[in-house]
C-alpha cells in the first residue's frame, strides 16, 4: 500500500493493490498474497450451487420415498425441463468432500454450476481432478 500527496496538496491518495472477484451480481475485493495486517474474508458459498444441491437432494428424497413415480413426473410437478432435471440429478453422485467444500464456500474459484452439470467420472478421485479440488484425499 502506497500513499502520496496530491498535486494540489489538499488530499492524500492511497494506492491499494487488489483484484475484484465476481460471483454473479456480487463483487469481492481480493488483496494480493502477503499483504500485511489483512485477513481474507471467510469463504463465500456460491449461491447457485447451493440452490442446485438443495433442490437435487430434495428431489432425490421424493423419488426414493415414492412421493413421485419417476423423474418425468417430478419434472412436470416442479415445472422444470426434464433434460435439465436429468443433468442436475448428477449432483447426487458428487464426492462427499466436494459437496462439503461447496457448502462451506471452499470450492475452486473457477468452478461453476455449469462445470458440475457436465458429465463427470464416477470415481471420486477423478471428480476431484476434473473439478480442480486437491487430490490428496
C-alpha positions in Angstrom: 0.0 0.0 0.0 1.4 3.4 -1.0 0.3 6.9 -0.2 1.1 10.1 -1.9 0.1 13.7 -1.5 -2.0 15.0 -4.5 -0.5 17.7 -6.7 -2.7 20.4 -5.2 -1.6 19.4 -1.7 -5.2 19.1 -0.5 -5.7 15.4 -0.5 -3.8 12.2 0.2 -4.1 9.4 -2.4 -3.7 5.9 -1.2 -3.0 3.1 -3.7 -4.1 -0.4 -2.6 -3.2 -3.3 -4.9 -6.2 -5.6 -5.2 -8.3 -7.5 -7.6 -12.0 -7.9 -8.0 -13.8 -11.3 -8.0 -17.3 -11.6 -9.3 -19.9 -14.1 -8.0 -22.9 -13.3 -10.2 -24.0 -9.8 -9.1 -21.8 -9.8 -6.0 -18.2 -8.4 -6.2 -15.5 -9.2 -3.7 -12.2 -7.4 -3.2 -9.2 -9.7 -3.0 -5.9 -8.3 -1.7 -2.7 -9.7 -3.0 -0.9 -12.5 -1.1 1.5 -11.3 1.6 -0.4 -8.1 2.3 0.3 -7.2 5.9 -2.5 -6.7 8.5 -5.1 -8.2 6.3 -7.2 -11.2 6.9 -9.0 -12.8 4.0 -12.8 -12.8 4.3 -14.4 -16.1 5.2 -15.2 -18.3 2.3 -18.5 -17.4 0.5 -20.7 -20.2 -0.7 -21.7 -20.0 -4.3 -25.5 -19.4 -4.1 -26.4 -21.1 -7.4 -24.5 -24.2 -6.5 -26.1 -24.2 -3.0 -29.6 -24.0 -4.5 -28.9 -26.7 -7.0 -27.5 -29.1 -4.4 -30.5 -28.4 -2.1 -33.0 -29.0 -4.9 -31.4 -32.1 -6.2 -31.2 -33.8 -2.8 -34.9 -32.8 -2.1 -35.9 -34.3 -5.4 -33.8 -37.5 -4.7 -35.7 -38.0 -1.4 -39.0 -37.5 -3.2 -38.0 -40.2 -5.7 -36.7 -42.6 -3.1 -39.8 -42.2 -0.8 -42.2 -42.8 -3.7 -43.9 -39.4 -3.5 -43.3 -39.3 -7.2 -43.1 -42.3 -9.5 -40.5 -41.0 -12.0 -38.2 -38.2 -12.9 -40.6 -37.2 -15.7 -43.4 -36.9 -13.2 -41.1 -34.9 -10.8 -40.1 -32.6 -13.7 -43.8 -32.0 -14.5 -44.6 -31.3 -10.9 -41.7 -28.9 -10.5 -42.4 -27.3 -13.9 -38.8 -28.0 -15.0 -37.5 -29.2 -18.3 -36.8 -33.0 -17.9 -33.4 -32.7 -19.6 -32.3 -30.2 -17.0 -33.6 -32.4 -14.3 -31.5 -35.3 -15.7 -28.4 -33.2 -15.8 -28.8 -31.7 -12.3 -29.5 -35.2 -10.9 -25.8 -35.9 -11.5 -25.1 -33.8 -8.4 -26.2 -36.7 -6.2 -23.1 -38.6 -7.4 -20.5 -36.0 -6.3 -17.9 -37.0 -3.8 -19.0 -36.0 -0.2 -15.9 -33.9 0.3 -16.7 -31.9 -2.9 -20.2 -31.3 -1.6 -18.9 -30.2 1.8 -16.4 -27.8 0.2 -19.2 -26.3 -1.9 -21.4 -25.9 1.1 -18.6 -24.3 3.0 -17.6 -22.0 0.1 -14.2 -23.6 -0.3 -14.7 -24.7 -3.9 -12.1 -23.6 -6.5 -12.7 -20.0 -7.7 -13.0 -21.2 -11.3 -15.7 -23.8 -10.6 -19.2 -23.0 -11.9 -22.5 -24.7 -11.7 -22.1 -25.5 -15.4 -19.0 -27.5 -14.7 -20.9 -29.5 -12.1 -23.7 -30.2 -14.7 -21.3 -31.7 -17.2 -20.9 -35.5 -17.3 -18.4 -36.4 -14.5 -16.4 -39.5 -13.8 -17.9 -41.9 -11.3 -14.6 -42.2 -9.4 -14.4 -39.5 -6.7 -10.7 -39.2 -7.2 -11.2 -38.4 -10.9 -14.0 -35.9 -10.0 -11.6 -34.0 -7.7 -9.0 -33.8 -10.5 -11.6 -32.7 -13.2 -13.2 -30.1 -10.9 -9.9 -28.7 -9.5 -10.0 -29.9 -6.0 -6.9 -31.2 -4.2 -6.4 -34.9 -4.9 -4.5 -35.8 -1.8 -7.6 -37.4 -0.1 
